[in-house]
Amino acid sequence: ANLRIKYFYSPFCPYCWKQEPILKDMLELYSDSFSLERYDIRYCKDEVTRYKVSGTPSFVLILKNESKEFPSHGFIPKSKFESIIKEQFNKELI
């Protein structure tokens, strides 16, 4: 997978509760296209500090072939998630 996603969440965050079913669907549909790493902000202080996570849900999208990291803060709707994944999948085909 060309795309690695770091997902920062809190079990107390209602937006994270809404994000979870979307992530589950994306993994079922596109598991070959991206990998997902989950970080509970209560226990991953080094990663939270490194990526300047200030709220949940937060994501860091890492493009492996380009060595670039893109932070994203806040809930990501399913349609936007699909667009991100498909865009990276299409780059792999080029």
N, C-alpha and C positions, 0 to 999 in steps of 0.2 A: 504494500500500500504506500502510495506516495504522500498521503496525508495522515498526520498524526494529530489527534485532538486531545488536549489536556482539559479535563472538565473539573472545575472547582465548584463544590456544592456544600450545602449545610443541610442536615436532616431536619432542621427547623424552618427552612425556607419554603414558603408556599409556591414560589416561582420554580424552585427546583423540583417540587412535586409535579408541576405541570410539564417540566422539561423531561423528566424520566421516561414517560411513555413514548415521547418523540425519539429519544436516544435509543430506546429498545427497538422501535420500528426501523430506525436507520441502520442499526446493527444487523437486523434480520435481512434487510433489503440490500445493503451495501457493505457487508463485512469484508469483502475482498478489496474494497476501495479505500478504507481508512481503518485506523486503529484508535481505540479510545482508552485513555488512562483517567481514572477517577481519583480525585483528591478531596477528602473531607477536610475542610479548612481548619477544623479543630486540631488536627493531628499533623498537618503538613506545613508548618510555619515557614520552613526554608523556601519551599516552592511558592507559597503565598507572597512572601517578601520578594523573591526573585522576579515574579511577574506582576508585582504591585496590584494584587487582587484586593479590591476594596468592597466587594459585595458578591452575592451569589444570585443566580448562577453566573460564572465567568468561564471563559474558554481561552485557550491559547492554541491557535491553529499553526501547525508546523509543517512546512513543505520540505520534505526530505531532500529532494533533488536540488532544491534551490537554497537550502540552509537558511530559510527565512522563518521568522515567527511573527504571528499576527494576534495580538490580544483582542478579545471581544468580551464586553461586559454586558450582562443582562440576558434575558430570555431570548432564545432563537426559535422562531416559528418553523414548523416542519418544511414549508415551502422554501424558506431561505436555506435551511440545512441541506435540502436536496440540491439546491442550486450550487452551493459550495462544493459538495461532494462530486456532483456531475462535472463541474468545471475542472476539478483536479483530475478526475478520471479521463476526461478528454485530453488534458495535457499529457497524460501517460501514453496516449495513443499516437501522439504527434511524433 
